[in-house]
């Protein structure tokens, strides 16, 4: 599958695309069993979320965590997510389960980002 880039000129393969990330600054509480960490969301997409790596973080890729993202004063987006990637400064999560009553809130927050793709380079 091929898509045109943002200028509409040169094609880009889907292999180099990912769901568009929306930059957002909001608090997140991450919990698993007796462990809990608070941090800040760096960006969010239709498939996952990247957070600032909290001090003392020791979780490994593949572990399932519960994330509560607090957006504004009224919106709590509660999801289950698997650690997908850990770097020196960030933790990337892939959604494992989004409760039915939170899906609409997440899609409304994402707006046009929910259906958008962007080029991706792992460098």
C-alpha angles and dihedrals in degrees: 000000000000131000131187118247122247091278090051094234116096122042120240122200120234088241088075095045134090136174109286116264120226114209110229136163111215139128123263131192114205119195137176123167106314094342122097133171132178123210145140128276112240097187141342135207140174091272105036152336136250119213135185107266108251122226111268094023110158104160119128133218112279097036117127117231136177113235125197111190114195110209114184117322099302109038125080114174108199118192141156112233139177122228103250101172139006123197132170091270108020144043118210119206130193115209112251097175134002112192113239092243091056100045096082091048091052094047091047090051092050094046109170091000090071093074100028130104127203135190114270129204120177094206 
